[in-house]
Amino acid sequence: TADDVYVTSKTILVTYTYRAKQTRNSWSFPGTSLRLVTSDGEQLIGRTSGSNGTSWGSRGYVTYDMPDRPADRAKLVYDIYDRYGEIEIPLAKAGDGT
């Protein structure tokens, strides 16, 4: 799940929680496999990331550069091997009333 989205004038930071379905022999979640896709199709690739693994999964963050054109929403897309998921997230800057 995407927990929080922070937007500054230069960077977008998304925090996430990954919950493993199994607790033994599970793989670590590759946070850098998350990308943001704006409504005009621009794909933003994660620049930095970090995570803290636990017995039930992990919590982490990924940072992105701002898109070329202003956007108020984007899809957070996870697509690796046979796993795919996407959710829409807001990209409102602090002080924009959201």
Residue pairs with C-beta under 8 A, 6 or more apart in sequence:
1 16
1 17
1 87
2 14
2 15
2 16
2 76
2 87
2 89
3 15
3 16
3 17
3 59
4 14
4 15
5 12
5 13
5 14
5 15
5 89
5 90
5 91
6 12
6 13
6 14
6 15
6 94
7 13
7 91
7 92
7 93
7 94
8 93
8 94
9 66
9 93
10 65
10 66
11 63
11 64
11 65
11 66
12 36
12 44
12 63
12 64
12 65
12 66
12 91
13 61
13 62
13 63
13 64
14 34
14 36
14 61
14 62
14 63
14 64
14 76
14 89
15 59
15 60
15 61
16 31
16 34
16 59
16 60
16 61
16 62
17 57
17 58
17 59
18 29
18 57
18 58
18 59
18 60
19 56
19 57
20 26
20 56
20 57
23 55
23 56
26 57
28 51
28 53
28 58
29 51
29 57
29 58
29 60
30 80
31 46
31 49
31 50
31 51
31 60
31 61
31 62
32 46
32 49
32 62
33 78
33 79
33 80
34 46
34 62
34 76
34 77
34 78
35 43
35 44
35 45
35 46
35 76
35 77
35 79
36 43
36 44
36 64
36 67
36 74
36 75
36 76
36 77
36 89
37 43
37 44
37 74
37 75
37 77
38 44
38 67
38 69
38 71
38 73
38 74
39 71
39 73
39 74
40 69
40 71
42 67
42 68
42 69
42 71
44 64
44 65
44 67
44 74
45 64
46 62
46 63
46 64
47 63
47 64
47 65
48 62
48 63
49 60
49 61
49 62
49 63
50 60
50 61
51 58
51 59
51 60
51 61
52 58
52 59
52 60
67 74
71 91
72 90
72 91
72 92
73 88
73 89
73 90
73 91
74 88
74 89
74 91
75 86
75 87
75 88
75 89
76 86
76 87
76 88
76 89
77 84
77 85
77 86
78 84
78 85
78 86
79 85
90 98
92 98
